[in-house]
C-alpha cells in the first residue's frame, strides 16, 4: 500500500476490484487532539446549559407581562434605573432574566404572570409535592386550572384532606409565612381526648423546649370525644401529629376545614376553583 493510500478505507466493489475511499471525518468520527480541550469547555457542558438558556426572558417583556406597562414603557423605566434584578440596577437594553430572578420595579417585586390563587379540596391519597416519584400528587388535581407556576401554600399529608391553597404570589407567601394564617382542622383520634389534655393543648403545650400555641380547641358537636376541632396558625399537619402523639394519641384523620377566610363549603372533594377578586381582597385585609 502506498503512502497515498494511508488513511483510506478499503472496500470491495461490485465488480470484484479493490477501491479505496477517504476516511470520513463526519461529526462523531473526527479524532480528538489532546490539546483541543485545553482552555475550552466541553460541548457536553454547553448542552447541559441549554435548558436554562431557554428559560431566559427579556427584561422588558418580563415587566410587561406583570401588567405594569407596555414593553416600550418598560424600556424607559429600565433606562431611568427603576428596575433591579437580584438587587442590582439594570440599565442594559435587551437584558435577559429567569422567571425565578428577583425582579423589582420601583422597589416592589413583580411577577411575569398575573397573581393566581387556586383553592383545592384535597382528597386522601395525594401527596403535596411536585415530585413524580411520589405517585399521585395534588398537581394532578389542578393540572387544567392554570398555566401559571403555582405552588401550595402550606402542606397536607398524603392521607390528610381538606382545603389547600395554591398561588404564584410571592408577596402573599412571604407575608403569611411570617405572620401565620389560621386554619381550622377537624381531627379524629384513636380514643377519646381527656379533658385535662384538651385544656393542656389550649393553654399551650411545650414539646422539646418548644411551646406550640393554638388559637382554639374543642370537642366537635354531636360527635364522640375522639373528634376535636383545632384552630392553629402553623402551616403543616405534622405539628398536629406532634401534639397528640406527645400526649399518647394516634391521629386517624385530619381534615382542613377552613383556611383564613376560605372554607370548603360548596367545593366537592377533589375539585378546585379560582379565588374571586373579593376573596383575594379579604386576604389583603388580614
Secondary structure, DSSP 8 states (H G I E B T S, - for coil): --GGGTTEEEEE-TTS-EEEEE----TTTS---TTTTTT---HHHHHHHHHHHHT-EEHHHHHHHTTSS-HHHHHHHHHTT-EEETTEE---TT-EE-TTS-EEETTEE--SS---EEEEEE-TT-BSS--GGGSSBHHHHTTTT-SS--EEES---TT-EEEEEEE--HHHHHHHHHH---EEEEEEESS---HHHHHHHHH-EEETTEEE--SEEEE-TTS-TTEEEEEE--S-THHHHHHHHHTT--EEEEEEEEETTEE-TT--TT-EEE--HHHHHHHHT-
